[in-house]
Amino acid sequence: MTPSLIIYLLPPAIYALLFHFFWGRGYGQMALYLAASILGFAVGVMVARFLHSSWLSLGDVPVLEGSLGALAALLLARRLLM
C-alpha cells in the first residue's frame, strides 16, 4: 500500500472507530460509520483542493479539511440513524 493511500484511509478509520465506540450500537453501524467517514474525508479533501487550501497537510493530503469533512459526515450519519 502506498503511503498516500494509508494517509487517506487511516484517519477516517480511526474517526469511525472512535465514533462507534462512543455512540455505536452494532456492527452494521460500524460499517456505516466507516463508509460515511471515508466519504466525508474524501469530500473534505476535494473541497480543499478546489479552494487551494491546505492548512494542515501530511504529505499531499490535507488532513485538517479531510477531518472536518469526516466529522460532518459522521454527525450526519448519526443524525439519520436516530
MOPAC internal coordinates of N, CA, C and O (Angstrom, degrees):
PM7 1SCF
backbone

  N    0.0000 0     0.00 0     0.00 0    0    0    0
  C    1.4481 1     0.00 0     0.00 0    1    0    0
  C    1.5219 1   108.92 1     0.00 0    2    1    0
  O    1.2310 1   121.00 1   -42.12 1    3    2    1
  N    1.3080 1   115.69 1   137.88 1    3    2    1
  C    1.4596 1   119.37 1  -179.76 1    5    3    2
  C    1.5292 1   110.19 1   -76.34 1    6    5    3
  O    1.2310 1   120.42 1   -27.05 1    7    6    5
  N    1.3215 1   116.81 1   152.95 1    7    6    5
  C    1.4700 1   119.45 1  -179.92 1    9    7    6
  C    1.5302 1   113.32 1   -59.64 1   10    9    7
  O    1.2310 1   120.06 1   142.79 1   11   10    9
  N    1.3248 1   117.50 1   -37.21 1   11   10    9
  C    1.4676 1   119.30 1   179.18 1   13   11   10
  C    1.5218 1   111.26 1   -63.79 1   14   13   11
  O    1.2310 1   120.37 1   140.08 1   15   14   13
  N    1.3182 1   116.90 1   -39.92 1   15   14   13
  C    1.4634 1   120.27 1   178.79 1   17   15   14
  C    1.5214 1   111.06 1   -65.36 1   18   17   15
  O    1.2310 1   120.38 1   142.02 1   19   18   17
  N    1.3163 1   116.88 1   -37.98 1   19   18   17
  C    1.4644 1   120.46 1   176.70 1   21   19   18
  C    1.5260 1   110.20 1   -63.99 1   22   21   19
  O    1.2310 1   120.47 1   138.08 1   23   22   21
  N    1.3345 1   116.71 1   -41.92 1   23   22   21
  C    1.4649 1   120.30 1   179.59 1   25   23   22
  C    1.5262 1   110.39 1   -68.17 1   26   25   23
  O    1.2310 1   119.94 1   148.28 1   27   26   25
  N    1.3289 1   117.71 1   -31.72 1   27   26   25
  C    1.4590 1   120.55 1   177.55 1   29   27   26
  C    1.5263 1   112.25 1   -73.12 1   30   29   27
  O    1.2310 1   119.34 1   150.58 1   31   30   29
  N    1.3256 1   118.87 1   -29.42 1   31   30   29
  C    1.4647 1   121.11 1  -174.79 1   33   31   30
  C    1.5234 1   114.73 1  -102.33 1   34   33   31
  O    1.2310 1   119.68 1   151.21 1   35   34   33
  N    1.3142 1   118.21 1   -28.79 1   35   34   33
  C    1.4642 1   120.00 1  -175.12 1   37   35   34
  C    1.5308 1   113.62 1   -68.89 1   38   37   35
  O    1.2310 1   118.44 1   129.82 1   39   38   37
  N    1.3336 1   120.58 1   -50.18 1   39   38   37
  C    1.4742 1   118.05 1   179.46 1   41   39   38
  C    1.5332 1   113.98 1   -59.51 1   42   41   39
  O    1.2310 1   118.96 1   134.94 1   43   42   41
  N    1.3515 1   119.59 1   -45.06 1   43   42   41
  C    1.4659 1   117.07 1   178.40 1   45   43   42
  C    1.5262 1   112.91 1   -63.07 1   46   45   43
  O    1.2310 1   120.25 1   145.70 1   47   46   45
  N    1.3249 1   117.13 1   -34.30 1   47   46   45
  C    1.4670 1   119.50 1   178.16 1   49   47   46
  C    1.5230 1   110.90 1   -66.38 1   50   49   47
  O    1.2310 1   120.37 1   139.24 1   51   50   49
  N    1.3154 1   116.89 1   -40.76 1   51   50   49
  C    1.4698 1   120.36 1   178.11 1   53   51   50
  C    1.5216 1   110.12 1   -65.80 1   54   53   51
  O    1.2310 1   120.30 1   137.32 1   55   54   53
  N    1.3280 1   117.03 1   -42.68 1   55   54   53
  C    1.4644 1   120.08 1   178.83 1   57   55   54
  C    1.5256 1   110.64 1   -61.70 1   58   57   55
  O    1.2310 1   120.25 1   137.52 1   59   58   57
  N    1.3302 1   117.12 1   -42.48 1   59   58   57
  C    1.4671 1   120.59 1  -179.93 1   61   59   58
  C    1.5266 1   111.00 1   -65.35 1   62   61   59
  O    1.2310 1   120.21 1   138.72 1   63   62   61
  N    1.3339 1   117.20 1   -41.28 1   63   62   61
  C    1.4674 1   120.04 1   178.30 1   65   63   62
  C    1.5200 1   111.51 1   -62.82 1   66   65   63
  O    1.2310 1   120.21 1   135.25 1   67   66   65
  N    1.3210 1   117.20 1   -44.75 1   67   66   65
  C    1.4657 1   120.41 1   178.71 1   69   67   66
  C    1.5247 1   111.36 1   -65.64 1   70   69   67
  O    1.2310 1   120.56 1   138.51 1   71   70   69
  N    1.3101 1   116.54 1   -41.49 1   71   70   69
  C    1.4606 1   120.39 1   179.45 1   73   71   70
  C    1.5256 1   110.12 1   -63.07 1   74   73   71
  O    1.2310 1   120.47 1   137.36 1   75   74   73
  N    1.3344 1   116.70 1   -42.64 1   75   74   73
  C    1.4624 1   120.60 1   178.76 1   77   75   74
  C    1.5217 1   111.02 1   -67.96 1   78   77   75
  O    1.2310 1   119.91 1   145.09 1   79   78   77
  N    1.3070 1   117.77 1   -34.91 1   79   78   77
  C    1.4634 1   121.21 1   178.57 1   81   79   78
  C    1.5248 1   110.81 1   -60.62 1   82   81   79
  O    1.2310 1   120.45 1   138.88 1   83   82   81
  N    1.3269 1   116.74 1   -41.12 1   83   82   81
  C    1.4612 1   120.31 1  -177.08 1   85   83   82
  C    1.5289 1   113.54 1   -86.22 1   86   85   83
  O    1.2310 1   119.59 1   143.97 1   87   86   85
  N    1.3414 1   118.39 1   -36.03 1   87   86   85
  C    1.4618 1   119.70 1  -172.45 1   89   87   86
  C    1.5157 1   114.51 1  -126.67 1   90   89   87
  O    1.2310 1   118.79 1  -179.80 1   91   90   89
  N    1.3042 1   119.91 1     0.20 1   91   90   89
  C    1.4540 1   121.13 1  -176.12 1   93   91   90
  C    1.5160 1   113.40 1   -83.81 1   94   93   91
  O    1.2310 1   121.04 1   -19.08 1   95   94   93
  N    1.3351 1   115.61 1   160.92 1   95   94   93
  C    1.4558 1   120.95 1  -179.42 1   97   95   94
  C    1.5214 1   112.73 1  -122.76 1   98   97   95
  O    1.2310 1   119.36 1   146.82 1   99   98   97
  N    1.3111 1   118.83 1   -33.18 1   99   98   97
  C    1.4565 1   120.57 1  -176.25 1  101   99   98
  C    1.5183 1   111.29 1  -147.26 1  102  101   99
  O    1.2310 1   121.71 1    -4.13 1  103  102  101
  N    1.3356 1   114.33 1   175.87 1  103  102  101
  C    1.4636 1   119.09 1  -178.77 1  105  103  102
  C    1.5284 1   111.89 1   -68.05 1  106  105  103
  O    1.2310 1   120.41 1   149.81 1  107  106  105
  N    1.3198 1   116.82 1   -30.19 1  107  106  105
  C    1.4633 1   119.70 1   177.02 1  109  107  106
  C    1.5156 1   111.84 1   -62.47 1  110  109  107
  O    1.2310 1   121.08 1   141.01 1  111  110  109
  N    1.3302 1   115.54 1   -38.99 1  111  110  109
  C    1.4583 1   119.03 1   177.12 1  113  111  110
  C    1.5185 1   110.91 1   -67.47 1  114  113  111
  O    1.2310 1   120.39 1   145.27 1  115  114  113
  N    1.3210 1   116.85 1   -34.73 1  115  114  113
  C    1.4616 1   119.55 1   178.75 1  117  115  114
  C    1.5249 1   110.07 1   -61.34 1  118  117  115
  O    1.2310 1   120.50 1   136.37 1  119  118  117
  N    1.3312 1   116.65 1   -43.63 1  119  118  117
  C    1.4649 1   120.20 1   178.61 1  121  119  118
  C    1.5290 1   110.89 1   -63.59 1  122  121  119
  O    1.2310 1   120.63 1   139.99 1  123  122  121
  N    1.3212 1   116.41 1   -40.01 1  123  122  121
  C    1.4603 1   120.24 1   178.31 1  125  123  122
  C    1.5230 1   110.91 1   -66.00 1  126  125  123
  O    1.2310 1   120.32 1   136.39 1  127  126  125
  N    1.3222 1   117.00 1   -43.61 1  127  126  125
  C    1.4635 1   120.27 1   178.85 1  129  127  126
  C    1.5281 1   110.92 1   -63.46 1  130  129  127
  O    1.2310 1   120.14 1   141.03 1  131  130  129
  N    1.3200 1   117.34 1   -38.97 1  131  130  129
  C    1.4654 1   120.45 1   178.90 1  133  131  130
  C    1.5268 1   110.67 1   -64.44 1  134  133  131
  O    1.2310 1   120.59 1   134.36 1  135  134  133
  N    1.3279 1   116.47 1   -45.64 1  135  134  133
  C    1.4673 1   119.95 1   178.99 1  137  135  134
  C    1.5283 1   111.01 1   -63.66 1  138  137  135
  O    1.2310 1   120.45 1   136.74 1  139  138  137
  N    1.3217 1   116.75 1   -43.26 1  139  138  137
  C    1.4679 1   120.40 1   179.78 1  141  139  138
  C    1.5200 1   111.01 1   -63.96 1  142  141  139
  O    1.2310 1   120.40 1   139.49 1  143  142  141
  N    1.3225 1   116.84 1   -40.51 1  143  142  141
  C    1.4533 1   120.68 1  -178.58 1  145  143  142
  C    1.5281 1   111.48 1   -66.66 1  146  145  143
  O    1.2310 1   120.31 1   136.44 1  147  146  145
  N    1.3130 1   117.01 1   -43.56 1  147  146  145
  C    1.4672 1   120.42 1   178.89 1  149  147  146
  C    1.5279 1   110.30 1   -65.26 1  150  149  147
  O    1.2310 1   120.56 1   137.08 1  151  150  149
  N    1.3314 1   116.54 1   -42.92 1  151  150  149
  C    1.4592 1   120.11 1   178.65 1  153  151  150
  C    1.5287 1   111.05 1   -64.62 1  154  153  151
  O    1.2310 1   120.23 1   136.28 1  155  154  153
  N    1.3206 1   117.17 1   -43.72 1  155  154  153
  C    1.4607 1   120.60 1   178.72 1  157  155  154
  C    1.5150 1   112.34 1   -64.42 1  158  157  155
  O    1.2310 1   120.37 1   140.91 1  159  158  157
  N    1.3301 1   116.89 1   -39.09 1  159  158  157
  C    1.4593 1   120.82 1   177.50 1  161  159  158
  C    1.5280 1   109.85 1   -62.85 1  162  161  159
  O    1.2310 1   120.62 1   136.82 1  163  162  161
  N    1.3309 1   116.42 1   -43.18 1  163  162  161
  C    1.4648 1   120.30 1   179.53 1  165  163  162
  C    1.5261 1   111.17 1   -63.74 1  166  165  163
  O    1.2310 1   120.31 1   138.70 1  167  166  165
  N    1.3292 1   117.00 1   -41.30 1  167  166  165
  C    1.4669 1   120.31 1   178.48 1  169  167  166
  C    1.5266 1   110.04 1   -64.76 1  170  169  167
  O    1.2310 1   120.08 1   138.06 1  171  170  169
  N    1.3289 1   117.45 1   -41.94 1  171  170  169
  C    1.4576 1   120.66 1   177.74 1  173  171  170
  C    1.5188 1   112.34 1   -61.43 1  174  173  171
  O    1.2310 1   120.46 1   140.18 1  175  174  173
  N    1.3204 1   116.73 1   -39.82 1  175  174  173
  C    1.4660 1   121.08 1   177.97 1  177  175  174
  C    1.5281 1   110.26 1   -66.34 1  178  177  175
  O    1.2310 1   120.47 1   138.10 1  179  178  177
  N    1.3382 1   116.72 1   -41.90 1  179  178  177
  C    1.4666 1   119.50 1   179.25 1  181  179  178
  C    1.5280 1   111.57 1   -64.57 1  182  181  179
  O    1.2310 1   120.26 1   139.80 1  183  182  181
  N    1.3192 1   117.10 1   -40.20 1  183  182  181
  C    1.4658 1   120.47 1   177.55 1  185  183  182
  C    1.5250 1   110.01 1   -63.79 1  186  185  183
  O    1.2310 1   120.23 1   138.18 1  187  186  185
  N    1.3265 1   117.16 1   -41.82 1  187  186  185
  C    1.4669 1   120.63 1   178.90 1  189  187  186
  C    1.5253 1   111.11 1   -62.68 1  190  189  187
  O    1.2310 1   120.54 1   139.28 1  191  190  189
  N    1.3186 1   116.57 1   -40.72 1  191  190  189
  C    1.4691 1   119.46 1   178.94 1  193  191  190
  C    1.5314 1   110.81 1   -68.90 1  194  193  191
  O    1.2310 1   120.25 1   142.23 1  195  194  193
  N    1.3278 1   117.13 1   -37.77 1  195  194  193
  C    1.4594 1   120.68 1   178.86 1  197  195  194
  C    1.5254 1   110.99 1   -64.95 1  198  197  195
  O    1.2310 1   120.33 1   140.59 1  199  198  197
  N    1.3323 1   116.98 1   -39.41 1  199  198  197
  C    1.4652 1   121.56 1  -179.01 1  201  199  198
  C    1.5288 1   113.05 1   -87.95 1  202  201  199
  O    1.2310 1   120.46 1   179.54 1  203  202  201
  N    1.3271 1   116.72 1    -0.46 1  203  202  201
  C    1.4637 1   122.52 1  -178.53 1  205  203  202
  C    1.5250 1   111.48 1    55.37 1  206  205  203
  O    1.2310 1   120.55 1  -136.49 1  207  206  205
  N    1.3121 1   116.56 1    43.51 1  207  206  205
  C    1.4651 1   119.91 1   178.28 1  209  207  206
  C    1.5198 1   109.08 1  -121.47 1  210  209  207
  O    1.2310 1   121.44 1   -36.62 1  211  210  209
  N    1.2946 1   114.85 1   143.38 1  211  210  209
  C    1.4690 1   120.24 1   174.29 1  213  211  210
  C    1.5205 1   107.01 1  -155.35 1  214  213  211
  O    1.2310 1   121.20 1   -93.55 1  215  214  213
  N    1.3169 1   115.31 1    86.45 1  215  214  213
  C    1.4593 1   119.52 1  -178.07 1  217  215  214
  C    1.5114 1   111.61 1   -71.53 1  218  217  215
  O    1.2310 1   120.41 1   138.99 1  219  218  217
  N    1.3025 1   116.83 1   -41.01 1  219  218  217
  C    1.4568 1   121.22 1   179.41 1  221  219  218
  C    1.5179 1   107.38 1  -133.09 1  222  221  219
  O    1.2310 1   120.81 1   -77.68 1  223  222  221
  N    1.3165 1   116.06 1   102.32 1  223  222  221
  C    1.4577 1   120.92 1  -178.45 1  225  223  222
  C    1.5125 1   110.39 1  -112.89 1  226  225  223
  O    1.2310 1   121.67 1   -33.36 1  227  226  225
  N    1.3014 1   114.41 1   146.64 1  227  226  225
  C    1.4533 1   121.64 1   173.42 1  229  227  226
  C    1.5171 1   105.77 1  -121.15 1  230  229  227
  O    1.2310 1   121.02 1   -78.72 1  231  230  229
  N    1.3184 1   115.66 1   101.28 1  231  230  229
  C    1.4525 1   120.16 1  -171.75 1  233  231  230
  C    1.5145 1   109.14 1    71.49 1  234  233  231
  O    1.2310 1   120.91 1    59.48 1  235  234  233
  N    1.3140 1   115.87 1  -120.52 1  235  234  233
  C    1.4583 1   121.37 1  -179.87 1  237  235  234
  C    1.5284 1   112.00 1  -101.09 1  238  237  235
  O    1.2310 1   120.15 1  -176.51 1  239  238  237
  N    1.3223 1   117.33 1     3.49 1  239  238  237
  C    1.4619 1   121.98 1  -173.51 1  241  239  238
  C    1.5314 1   110.46 1  -102.44 1  242  241  239
  O    1.2310 1   119.77 1   -60.24 1  243  242  241
  N    1.3276 1   118.05 1   119.76 1  243  242  241
  C    1.4711 1   120.43 1   174.71 1  245  243  242
  C    1.5306 1   110.26 1   -75.89 1  246  245  243
  O    1.2310 1   120.90 1   -86.00 1  247  246  245
  N    1.3140 1   115.88 1    94.00 1  247  246  245
  C    1.4597 1   121.90 1  -171.20 1  249  247  246
  C    1.5260 1   112.00 1   -70.10 1  250  249  247
  O    1.2310 1   119.81 1   140.63 1  251  250  249
  N    1.3198 1   117.96 1   -39.37 1  251  250  249
  C    1.4675 1   119.94 1  -177.92 1  253  251  250
  C    1.5253 1   111.32 1   -63.27 1  254  253  251
  O    1.2310 1   120.20 1   130.73 1  255  254  253
  N    1.3093 1   117.22 1   -49.27 1  255  254  253
  C    1.4547 1   120.52 1  -179.26 1  257  255  254
  C    1.5227 1   111.29 1   -65.65 1  258  257  255
  O    1.2310 1   120.48 1   140.68 1  259  258  257
  N    1.3293 1   116.70 1   -39.32 1  259  258  257
  C    1.4574 1   120.24 1   176.57 1  261  259  258
  C    1.5126 1   112.19 1   -63.99 1  262  261  259
  O    1.2310 1   120.79 1   140.88 1  263  262  261
  N    1.3279 1   116.09 1   -39.12 1  263  262  261
  C    1.4626 1   120.32 1   178.67 1  265  263  262
  C    1.5237 1   111.43 1   -65.93 1  266  265  263
  O    1.2310 1   120.40 1   140.44 1  267  266  265
  N    1.3165 1   116.83 1   -39.56 1  267  266  265
  C    1.4677 1   119.82 1   176.91 1  269  267  266
  C    1.5277 1   110.97 1   -64.41 1  270  269  267
  O    1.2310 1   120.68 1   140.70 1  271  270  269
  N    1.3167 1   116.30 1   -39.30 1  271  270  269
  C    1.4668 1   119.93 1   176.71 1  273  271  270
  C    1.5159 1   112.03 1   -65.42 1  274  273  271
  O    1.2310 1   120.45 1   139.35 1  275  274  273
  N    1.3325 1   116.75 1   -40.65 1  275  274  273
  C    1.4655 1   120.61 1   178.35 1  277  275  274
  C    1.5180 1   111.03 1   -65.00 1  278  277  275
  O    1.2310 1   120.37 1   137.86 1  279  278  277
  N    1.3227 1   116.90 1   -42.14 1  279  278  277
  C    1.4638 1   120.28 1   178.86 1  281  279  278
  C    1.5276 1   110.96 1   -63.59 1  282  281  279
  O    1.2310 1   120.35 1   137.26 1  283  282  281
  N    1.3208 1   116.94 1   -42.74 1  283  282  281
  C    1.4677 1   120.12 1   178.35 1  285  283  282
  C    1.5269 1   110.97 1   -62.36 1  286  285  283
  O    1.2310 1   120.26 1   138.29 1  287  286  285
  N    1.3286 1   117.10 1   -41.71 1  287  286  285
  C    1.4626 1   120.37 1   179.51 1  289  287  286
  C    1.5257 1   111.41 1   -67.48 1  290  289  287
  O    1.2310 1   120.10 1   141.84 1  291  290  289
  N    1.3281 1   117.40 1   -38.16 1  291  290  289
  C    1.4659 1   120.09 1   178.13 1  293  291  290
  C    1.5267 1   111.29 1   -66.13 1  294  293  291
  O    1.2310 1   120.40 1   138.62 1  295  294  293
  N    1.3126 1   116.84 1   -41.38 1  295  294  293
  C    1.4658 1   119.67 1   178.06 1  297  295  294
  C    1.5281 1   110.96 1   -65.35 1  298  297  295
  O    1.2310 1   120.31 1   141.43 1  299  298  297
  N    1.3167 1   117.01 1   -38.57 1  299  298  297
  C    1.4573 1   120.74 1   177.35 1  301  299  298
  C    1.5302 1   110.64 1   -65.56 1  302  301  299
  O    1.2310 1   120.13 1   137.05 1  303  302  301
  N    1.3228 1   117.37 1   -42.95 1  303  302  301
  C    1.4669 1   120.78 1   178.50 1  305  303  302
  C    1.5209 1   110.98 1   -62.87 1  306  305  303
  O    1.2310 1   120.33 1   138.74 1  307  306  305
  N    1.3131 1   116.98 1   -41.26 1  307  306  305
  C    1.4656 1   120.52 1   178.53 1  309  307  306
  C    1.5212 1   110.56 1   -64.00 1  310  309  307
  O    1.2310 1   120.82 1   138.29 1  311  310  309
  N    1.3154 1   116.04 1   -41.71 1  311  310  309
  C    1.4657 1   120.63 1  -179.87 1  313  311  310
  C    1.5287 1   110.78 1   -64.40 1  314  313  311
  O    1.2310 1   120.19 1   140.77 1  315  314  313
  N    1.3272 1   117.24 1   -39.23 1  315  314  313
  C    1.4605 1   120.71 1  -179.71 1  317  315  314
  C    1.5263 1   112.17 1   -70.84 1  318  317  315
  O    1.2310 1   120.00 1   153.29 1  319  318  317
  N    1.3249 1   117.60 1   -26.71 1  319  318  317
  C    1.4651 1   120.99 1   179.81 1  321  319  318
  C    1.5187 1   113.10 1   -81.80 1  322  321  319
  O    1.2310 1   119.69 1   164.24 1  323  322  321
  N    1.3147 1   118.20 1   -15.76 1  323  322  321
  C    1.4667 1   120.41 1  -177.85 1  325  323  322
  C    1.5095 1   111.49 1   -76.98 1  326  325  323
  O    1.2310 1   120.10 1   180.00 1  327  326  325

